[in-house]
Amino acid sequence: MEPLIQFVPFILIFVLFYFLIIRPQQTREKKHKQMLAELKKGDLVVTQGGIHGRVEGFTDNGDTVQVRIAEGVKVDVQRASITFLKNGGELVEG
């Protein structure tokens, strides 16, 4: 009985760790994947590098997004590197 009681604090720490760290991270990750899947032409986005631009198109395989960052300047970025979607001047974390 005593060895079982010694593991109770470890179990409680794991449960606390799960609900404070692991579960919120999984929720954020799921929300981000959903945001990336719903990207469409004309969306205002911000990349991990801090580049603000408008989605102009997608490659055939869908991994790369063409983003217009200025008049006549388009760059190709990995879809996964898009961090935020701008909605009405406000950053919406995805």
Summary of the structure (lengths in Angstrom):
residues: 94
radius of gyration: 20.1
end to end distance: 47.3
largest distance: 72.9
contacts: 224
relative contact order: 0.15
helix: 41%
strand: 36%
